[in-house]
């Protein structure tokens, strides 16, 4: 009897020891990661797990002949293409790559196959692929080493495509023509100079091609290429002018061009330009916000567009005969990311999310005015009770300019002044919007941290003048906007100005590094993700197809005065002023901000005997896209936050 009792007790005791040992273990570092940081307790992974399983869904394409969709969502480690045949129907996964496909485009008549692009390890050198429903296989159509291929536009019959590729020299985005079923006949159609070229439309008679050339965030030119004569003609602007003329599509008779332009306005608005004269007629005049995604039905009778109103989206439907438009009231406050008409001309597909729900795919019927949900993405075990909607906040900067952002408040169960993480967007031609925070809801809900997402000068969405206020020698004015926010935090009774952390990615990473030395005594710590540490070295090493585009924004390092300014203001050359702990995160294959920007900053802080953690993923580029890497990064950042912001 004694043995029968003792043995089970022994088993229980052994199980308790095993469980305790497991709890004491650290999270292993995968072979694809370089992690120069303290061990991360397994308890962190267990605590944050309910916040790491959420997913969203995004609209890829309508089938041309059926009422079914292709969407992008994640069920494994990466986002893949799925087929959905009815509202709330099964999400059938079609692609199974280690990397995430994008740029989906259906064959426009039968829909028997679709095209997509895919890179390797986040290097952004995307190949162009064809997926065949008959075999379920994907075939590479165009993908020379170190080249970008994509931007597909079809002819009306669905037998040929135009697409762009940088394969000639890695810098210029030329135009090619191909039959996707016979890629061996691929042929270059047009040589261009620069990496900002984009194909907008191909006329129904296949004689004219509408092109746009992106020069900078506030300068885009529109061109017409005549395939009969081989002549490329700049259509707009007619004279030297810094403005946006972004081509959208030809009118059915080819006598006009739909485009987006900010001529005569602070904001981009849709217009029709007469091909013969260049005369512009605006289609929307009374809305003083940027208008995104102006999409016209196949028969050309209706248009849908989205306004970006201080970050929130509003959807409108326009009658192109009367030019009248009305808002769609079926959507709550949130952000619309995708928009596409079905060929029936009455069904509009869209992807939409809010601050409390991840993105999902819907359709809106303009006749019945009904909104129908196609996907319902899971949030896992995430519980958002006690978290409200983000608050639009505003503060005055050093020169009196009003800056705004979004404040996400911690769960109301927390009392007293809350620690703050300032989350800085990239770009700088980006914008923080009231979107779903996914993993970062853990900070609100479990750690009691408030999150602020500022839109400093240089952000889009607030007019072209505001967007230009940080160009060239005015670069540090945007950093001063960040300093003004830190001072604003100090005046808010609900915020703890003694516990502030900076965090940002890409250009937001530069802002984090700059803020770390400018405001060292006002912050606790900082997290830089793929950030620029010196604009001179960045412009020297960024990929050639984007170098000139970035010079317009940041300044030209070949100019001696600008190069000297870069050296003076570089976080790399001011690292001795940083005494607060810093965490630097990087993708090894980043073509935009090369990993050398991170490693030189890490080396300089170490040389100064500063506290610096470092994480690099060998299979990622400009940010982490694979779930396993995203999860480990979040565990590491959370460990850093607990150690240096909350203690």
C-alpha positions in Angstrom: 0.0 0.0 0.0 2.9 2.3 0.9 4.5 1.8 -2.5 1.2 2.5 -4.3 1.0 5.8 -2.6 4.7 6.8 -2.9 5.1 6.1 -6.6 2.3 8.5 -7.7 3.7 11.1 -5.3 7.1 10.6 -6.7 5.7 11.1 -10.3 3.9 14.3 -9.2 7.1 15.6 -7.5 9.1 14.9 -10.6 6.5 16.6 -12.8 6.7 19.7 -10.6 10.5 19.8 -10.8 10.3 19.4 -14.6 7.7 22.2 -14.9 9.8 24.5 -12.6 12.9 23.8 -14.7 10.9 24.6 -17.9 9.7 27.9 -16.4 13.3 28.8 -15.6 14.6 28.1 -19.1 15.4 30.8 -21.5 14.0 31.2 -25.0 16.4 29.5 -27.5 17.9 31.7 -30.3 17.2 30.3 -33.7 20.1 29.7 -36.2 18.8 32.5 -38.5 19.2 35.1 -35.7 22.2 37.0 -34.4 21.2 38.0 -30.9 23.6 40.0 -28.8 21.4 40.5 -25.8 20.6 39.0 -22.4 18.7 35.7 -22.2 15.0 36.0 -22.6 12.9 34.1 -20.0 10.4 31.6 -21.3 7.8 33.3 -19.0 7.8 36.3 -21.4 6.7 34.1 -24.4 4.0 32.5 -22.2 2.7 35.9 -21.1 2.5 37.5 -24.5 1.2 34.5 -26.4 -2.4 35.6 -26.4 -1.3 38.7 -28.2 0.9 37.1 -30.9 -1.7 34.8 -32.6 -3.9 37.5 -34.2 -4.1 37.7 -38.0 -5.7 39.9 -40.6 -6.9 39.5 -44.1 -6.3 41.8 -47.1 -8.0 42.0 -50.5 -5.8 40.8 -53.4 -8.2 40.5 -56.4 -11.8 39.7 -57.5 -12.2 36.8 -59.9 -13.1 38.4 -63.3 -16.0 36.0 -64.1 -17.1 34.7 -60.7 -18.1 36.3 -57.3 -15.1 35.0 -55.5 -11.9 36.6 -54.0 -8.2 36.1 -53.6 -7.0 37.4 -50.2 -3.7 37.6 -48.4 -3.7 36.2 -44.8 -1.4 34.1 -42.6 -2.1 30.6 -41.2 1.6 29.5 -41.0 4.8 31.5 -40.6 4.2 33.9 -43.5 1.3 35.6 -45.3 0.1 33.6 -48.3 -2.5 33.8 -51.1 -5.9 32.2 -50.3 -9.1 31.7 -52.3 -12.5 32.6 -50.8 -15.6 31.6 -52.8 -18.3 33.1 -50.7 -18.8 35.5 -47.8 -17.4 33.9 -44.7 -16.4 30.9 -46.7 -13.4 28.7 -46.3 -10.0 30.4 -46.8 -8.3 27.9 -49.2 -4.6 28.4 -49.2 -3.1 28.4 -52.7 0.6 29.3 -52.2 3.0 27.7 -49.7 6.3 29.7 -49.8 8.8 30.6 -47.1 8.3 34.2 -48.2 5.1 36.2 -48.6 3.8 36.7 -52.2 2.2 40.1 -53.2 1.2 42.1 -56.2 -1.6 39.6 -57.2 -3.2 40.1 -60.6 -5.9 37.9 -62.2 -5.9 37.0 -65.9 -8.7 39.4 -66.7 -11.1 37.3 -68.9 -11.2 33.7 -67.7 -9.3 33.9 -64.4 -7.7 30.5 -65.1 -4.5 31.8 -63.6 -3.1 34.8 -61.8 0.3 36.5 -61.5 2.1 37.6 -58.3 5.5 38.7 -57.1 7.8 37.2 -54.5 11.3 38.1 -53.2 13.8 36.1 -51.1 14.5 36.8 -47.5 13.1 40.3 -47.6 15.7 41.5 -50.2 12.8 43.1 -52.3 14.3 41.7 -55.6 10.9 40.3 -56.5 10.4 37.8 -59.3 7.2 37.7 -61.3 5.3 34.3 -61.1 2.3 32.7 -62.6 -0.1 30.4 -60.6 -2.1 27.9 -62.7 -5.3 26.6 -61.2 -5.2 23.5 -63.4 -1.9 22.3 -61.8 -1.7 24.3 -58.5 1.9 25.1 -59.4 3.7 28.5 -59.6 6.1 29.3 -62.5 8.8 31.9 -62.5 8.2 34.3 -65.5 10.8 37.0 -64.9 13.4 37.2 -62.1 17.0 38.1 -63.0 19.3 38.2 -60.0 19.1 41.5 -58.1 16.2 42.9 -60.1 12.7 44.0 -59.2 9.9 42.8 -61.5 6.2 43.6 -61.2 3.7 46.4 -61.7 1.6 44.3 -64.1 -1.0 45.8 -66.5 -3.0 43.6 -68.8 -4.4 44.1 -72.3 -8.1 43.9 -72.7 -8.2 40.3 -74.0 -5.9 39.0 -71.3 -3.2 37.6 -73.7 -0.4 40.0 -72.8 1.0 42.0 -70.0 3.2 45.1 -69.6 5.4 45.1 -66.5 8.5 46.9 -65.2 11.9 45.5 -64.4 15.2 46.9 -63.2 17.2 44.0 -64.7 19.0 46.1 -67.3 21.3 47.8 -64.8 19.6 47.5 -61.3 18.7 51.2 -61.3 16.3 52.0 -64.1 12.8 50.6 -64.1 12.2 49.7 -67.8 9.0 48.5 -69.4 8.6 45.0 -70.8 5.9 43.1 -72.7 5.1 39.4 -72.3 2.6 36.7 -72.9 2.4 35.1 -69.5 1.7 31.7 -71.0 4.8 32.0 -73.2 7.3 33.9 -71.2 10.1 32.9 -73.6 8.9 35.7 -75.9 9.5 38.3 -73.2 10.7 41.6 -74.8 11.8 45.0 -73.5 9.5 47.7 -74.8 11.0 50.9 -73.4 14.2 52.1 -71.8 13.7 54.7 -69.1 16.0 56.6 -66.7 15.2 56.3 -62.9 13.7 53.9 -60.5 10.4 55.7 -60.0 8.5 54.6 -63.2 5.1 53.0 -62.9 2.6 51.6 -65.5 -0.8 53.1 -64.9 -2.9 51.9 -67.9 -2.9 50.3 -71.4 -5.5 51.6 -73.8 -8.0 49.1 -75.1 -6.7 49.3 -78.7 -3.2 48.5 -77.3 -1.7 51.6 -78.9 -1.1 53.8 -75.9 0.6 53.2 -72.5 0.0 55.6 -69.6 3.1 55.9 -67.3 4.0 57.8 -64.2 7.4 58.8 -63.0 7.8 59.3 -59.2 10.4 62.0 -58.5 9.5 62.7 -54.9 6.5 62.6 -52.6 5.3 65.9 -54.0 6.5 65.5 -57.6 5.1 62.9 -60.1 5.1 63.3 -63.9 2.7 61.6 -66.3 3.8 60.3 -69.7 2.1 58.7 -72.7 4.0 56.1 -74.7 2.8 55.5 -78.3 3.5 51.8 -79.2 3.0 52.5 -82.9 5.6 55.2 -83.2 7.7 54.2 -80.3 7.6 57.8 -79.0 7.5 58.6 -75.2 5.9 62.1 -74.5 5.7 63.9 -71.2 2.0 64.7 -70.8 2.0 66.6 -67.5 3.4 68.9 -66.3 3.6 70.9 -69.5 6.3 73.2 -68.0 8.8 72.9 -65.2 6.7 72.5 -62.1 6.9 70.6 -58.8 3.6 69.0 -58.4 1.8 65.6 -58.5 0.3 64.4 -61.8 -0.2 60.7 -61.1 -1.8 58.9 -64.0 -4.7 56.5 -63.2 -6.2 55.4 -66.5 -7.4 56.5 -69.9 -11.1 57.5 -70.5 -12.9 54.9 -72.7 -12.4 57.1 -75.8 -8.7 57.8 -75.0 -9.3 61.5 -75.2 -8.9 62.1 -71.5 -6.8 60.8 -68.6 -8.0 60.2 -65.1 -5.2 61.3 -62.7 -4.6 62.4 -59.1 -3.1 65.8 -58.7 -2.3 68.4 -56.0 -2.1 71.3 -58.5 -3.9 74.3 -57.0 -4.5 72.4 -53.7 -2.6 71.3 -50.7 -4.1 67.8 -51.2 -4.2 65.2 -53.9 -7.6 65.0 -55.7 -8.9 63.2 -58.7 -9.2 65.0 -62.0 -9.6 64.5 -65.8 -7.0 65.9 -68.1 -7.8 66.5 -71.8 -5.1 64.6 -73.9 -5.2 67.3 -76.6 -4.8 70.4 -74.4 -3.7 69.2 -71.0 -6.6 71.1 -69.4 -7.5 69.7 -66.0 -11.0 69.4 -64.6 -11.2 68.4 -61.0 -13.7 65.8 -60.1 -13.8 66.5 -56.3 -13.4 70.1 -55.1 -15.0 70.4 -51.7 -13.0 67.9 -49.7 -9.8 69.3 -48.2 -8.1 66.0 -47.4 -5.9 63.7 -49.5 -8.0 61.3 -51.6 -6.6 57.8 -52.0 -7.4 54.8 -54.2 -9.6 56.5 -56.8 -11.1 53.4 -58.5 -13.4 53.4 -61.6 -15.8 50.6 -62.5 -15.1 48.6 -65.7 -17.8 50.4 -67.7 -16.7 53.8 -66.4 -20.0 54.9 -64.8 -19.0 55.0 -61.1 -16.0 55.7 -59.0 -15.1 54.9 -55.4 -12.5 56.8 -53.4 -11.2 57.1 -49.9 -10.4 60.3 -48.0 -7.6 60.3 -45.4 -9.1 62.6 -42.7 -6.5 63.0 -40.0 -5.6 59.4 -40.4 -9.1 57.9 -40.5 -10.7 56.7 -43.7 -14.0 57.7 -45.2 -15.4 56.0 -48.3 -17.3 57.8 -51.0 -19.1 56.7 -54.2 -19.2 59.1 -57.2 -21.4 59.2 -60.3 -19.1 60.1 -63.1 -21.9 61.5 -65.3 -23.1 64.0 -62.7 -19.8 64.2 -60.7 -21.9 64.0 -57.5 -20.5 61.9 -54.7 -21.9 60.7 -51.3 -20.3 59.0 -48.3 -20.7 55.4 -47.3 -22.0 55.4 -43.8 -22.0 51.6 -43.2 -18.4 51.7 -41.9 -17.3 52.7 -38.4 -14.1 54.8 -37.8 -11.1 52.9 -39.1 -8.7 52.5 -42.0 -9.4 51.1 -45.4 -6.3 49.6 -47.1 -7.6 48.0 -50.3 -10.3 48.9 -52.8 -11.4 47.0 -56.0 -14.6 46.9 -58.1 -16.0 43.6 -59.2 -16.7 43.5 -63.0 -20.5 43.6 -62.2 -20.1 47.4 -61.6 -22.1 47.4 -58.3 -19.9 45.4 -55.9 -17.0 47.1 -54.3 -14.4 45.0 -52.5 -12.4 46.5 -49.6 -10.2 45.7 -46.7 -11.0 47.5 -43.4 -9.8 47.4 -39.9 -10.2 49.4 -36.7 -8.2 50.0 -33.5 -9.9 47.0 -31.9 -10.1 44.7 -34.8 -7.6 43.5 -37.4 -8.1 44.0 -41.1 -10.8 42.0 -42.8 -12.3 41.8 -46.3 -15.8 43.1 -47.1 -17.9 44.1 -50.1 -20.2 47.0 -50.4 -23.2 46.9 -52.8 -23.9 50.4 -54.1 -27.4 49.5 -55.1 -28.6 47.9 -51.9 -26.1 49.9 -49.8 -25.3 46.7 -47.8 -21.9 45.9 -46.4 -21.1 42.1 -46.5 -18.3 40.6 -44.5 -16.1 38.0 -46.4 -13.5 37.1 -43.8 -13.5 37.1 -40.0 -9.9 37.0 -38.8 -9.1 35.5 -35.5 -7.6 37.5 -32.6 -6.6 34.4 -30.7 -7.0 34.7 -26.9 -6.5 38.5 -27.0 -8.9 40.2 -24.6 -9.4 43.9 -25.3 -11.9 44.7 -22.6 -10.9 47.9 -20.9 -9.1 49.4 -24.0 -10.7 52.3 -25.7 -10.3 54.0 -29.1 -7.1 56.0 -29.7 -7.4 59.7 -28.9 -6.3 62.4 -31.4 -3.8 64.7 -29.6 -2.2 67.9 -30.7 0.7 70.0 -29.5 2.7 73.1 -30.6 6.3 72.6 -31.8 9.3 75.0 -31.4 8.1 77.3 -34.2 4.4 77.3 -33.3 3.5 74.6 -35.9 0.7 72.3 -34.7 1.6 68.6 -34.7 -0.8 65.8 -34.0 -0.7 62.1 -33.2 -2.7 59.3 -31.7 -2.7 58.4 -28.0 -3.6 54.8 -27.1 -4.3 54.7 -23.4 -3.5 51.7 -21.2 -6.3 49.6 -19.8 -8.4 51.6 -17.5 -7.6 49.1 -14.7 -4.2 50.9 -14.3 -4.2 54.0 -12.1 -1.7 56.9 -11.7 0.5 58.4 -14.4 1.4 55.9 -17.0 4.8 55.3 -18.7 4.9 56.1 -22.4 6.4 54.6 -25.5 6.6 57.1 -28.5 6.2 55.0 -31.6 7.6 56.9 -34.7 6.5 55.9 -38.2 8.8 55.5 -41.2 8.9 57.2 -44.5 9.3 60.0 -43.7 6.4 60.2 -46.2 4.4 57.9 -43.9 1.6 58.5 -41.5 0.5 56.9 -38.2 -3.2 56.0 -38.4 -5.7 54.6 -35.9 -5.1 51.0 -36.8 -5.1 47.7 -34.9 -2.0 47.3 -32.7 -1.9 43.5 -32.6 1.0 42.5 -30.3 1.4 46.0 -28.8 -2.0 45.6 -27.2 -0.1 43.6 -24.6 1.6 46.8 -23.5 -1.7 48.6 -23.0 -3.5 45.7 -21.4 -0.9 43.9 -19.3 2.0 46.4 -18.7 -0.1 49.6 -18.3 2.0 51.5 -20.8 0.5 54.3 -22.9 1.5 54.4 -26.6 1.8 57.7 -28.6 2.1 57.6 -32.4 3.1 61.1 -33.6 2.8 62.5 -37.1 5.7 65.0 -37.2 6.4 67.4 -40.0 7.2 65.5 -43.2 4.3 63.1 -42.7 1.7 62.8 -45.5 -2.0 63.4 -45.0 -1.7 67.0 -43.9 -1.0 68.8 -47.1 2.0 69.2 -49.4 3.4 72.1 -47.5 3.5 70.1 -44.2 5.1 67.2 -46.1 8.0 69.4 -47.4 8.8 71.0 -44.0 11.6 68.5 -43.2 13.4 68.3 -46.5 17.2 68.7 -46.8 18.7 71.1 -44.3 15.4 71.2 -42.4 15.8 67.6 -41.3 16.2 68.2 -37.6 13.1 70.3 -37.4 11.1 67.0 -37.4 13.3 65.9 -34.5 12.4 69.1 -32.7 8.7 68.1 -33.1 9.6 65.0 -31.2 11.2 67.1 -28.4 8.0 69.2 -28.2 6.0 66.1 -27.7 8.3 65.0 -24.9 7.7 68.4 -23.3 3.9 68.0 -23.8 4.0 64.7 -22.1 5.5 66.4 -19.1 2.5 68.6 -18.8 -0.1 65.8 -18.8 -1.2 64.5 -15.4 -2.0 61.1 -16.7 1.5 60.5 -18.2 4.8 59.8 -16.5 7.4 62.0 -18.0 10.1 60.2 -16.0 9.4 57.0 -18.0 9.6 57.6 -21.7 10.9 55.3 -24.4 11.4 56.1 -28.1 10.8 53.4 -30.7 10.7 53.6 -34.5 11.4 51.8 -37.8 13.2 52.9 -41.0 13.1 56.7 -41.0 11.4 56.3 -37.6 14.5 54.5 -36.6 16.6 57.5 -37.6 14.2 59.7 -35.5 14.7 57.3 -32.6 18.5 57.5 -32.9 18.4 61.3 -33.3 16.0 61.6 -30.4 18.2 59.4 -28.3 21.1 61.8 -28.4 19.1 65.1 -28.5 16.8 64.1 -25.6 19.1 61.7 -23.7 18.3 63.2 -20.3 14.5 63.2 -20.9 14.1 59.5 -21.9 14.8 56.1 -20.2 15.7 54.1 -23.3 15.1 53.6 -27.0 14.5 50.9 -29.7 15.8 51.5 -33.2 14.5 49.2 -36.0 16.3 49.3 -39.4 17.1 52.9 -38.8 19.5 55.3 -40.6 22.6 56.2 -38.5 24.3 58.5 -41.1 22.7 59.8 -44.2 26.1 59.9 -46.0 26.7 56.2 -45.6 23.0 55.4 -46.1 22.9 57.1 -49.5 26.1 55.5 -50.5 24.9 52.0 -49.7 21.2 52.0 -50.4 20.1 50.2 -53.6 20.7 52.2 -56.8 17.1 52.1 -58.0 16.1 54.2 -55.0 19.1 56.4 -54.4 18.1 59.4 -56.4 14.5 59.2 -55.0 15.9 59.5 -51.5 18.2 62.4 -52.4 15.2 64.5 -53.2 13.9 64.1 -49.7 17.1 63.9 -47.6 19.5 65.9 -49.7 22.4 65.1 -52.1 25.5 63.8 -50.3 27.6 64.7 -53.3 27.1 68.3 -52.4 29.9 69.3 -49.9 27.6 71.4 -47.7 25.0 68.8 -47.5 27.6 66.1 -46.8 28.9 68.2 -44.0 25.4 68.7 -42.6 24.9 65.0 -42.6 28.1 64.4 -40.7 27.3 67.0 -38.1 23.8 65.7 -37.4 24.4 62.0 -37.8 23.4 59.9 -34.8 26.6 57.9 -35.5 28.7 61.0 -34.8 26.8 62.0 -31.7 26.7 58.5 -30.1 28.9 59.8 -27.2 25.8 61.8 -26.0 23.8 58.6 -25.7 24.0 57.2 -22.1 20.5 55.6 -22.0 20.2 51.9 -23.0 19.4 51.2 -26.7 18.2 48.2 -28.6 19.0 48.0 -32.3 17.2 45.6 -34.6 18.0 44.9 -38.3 17.3 42.6 -41.2 20.5 41.3 -43.0 19.0 41.5 -46.5 17.6 45.1 -46.1 18.0 46.8 -49.5 16.7 50.2 -48.3 18.7 50.7 -45.1 21.6 48.3 -45.3 22.5 46.4 -42.1 25.8 48.3 -42.0 23.8 51.3 -40.7 22.9 49.3 -37.6 26.3 47.6 -37.1 28.2 50.8 -37.2 25.9 52.3 -34.6 26.2 49.3 -32.4 30.0 49.4 -32.6 30.1 53.1 -31.7 27.9 52.7 -28.7 30.0 49.8 -27.5 33.1 51.8 -28.0 31.6 54.4 -25.7 30.8 51.7 -23.1 27.1 52.3 -23.5 24.4 49.7 -23.0 23.3 48.3 -26.4 21.3 45.2 -27.4 21.5 44.0 -31.0 19.2 41.6 -32.9 19.7 40.8 -36.6 17.7 38.3 -38.7 19.6 36.7 -41.6 16.4 35.9 -43.5 14.7 39.3 -43.3 15.0 42.7 -45.0 13.4 46.1 -44.2 11.5 44.8 -41.1 10.5 41.4 -40.0 7.8 39.6 -42.0 8.0 36.0 -40.7 6.0 35.2 -37.6 8.8 33.3 -35.8 11.1 36.3 -36.2 8.4 38.8 -35.3 7.6 36.8 -32.1 11.3 36.6 -31.0 11.7 40.3 -31.6 8.6 41.1 -29.5 9.9 38.8 -26.7 13.3 40.7 -26.8 11.7 44.1 -26.9 9.4 43.3 -24.1 12.3 42.1 -22.0 14.1 45.4 -22.8 11.0 47.4 -21.9 10.6 45.6 -18.5 14.3 46.1 -17.7 14.8 49.7 -18.7 11.4 51.5 -18.9 9.4 49.9 -16.2 12.0 49.1 -13.5 
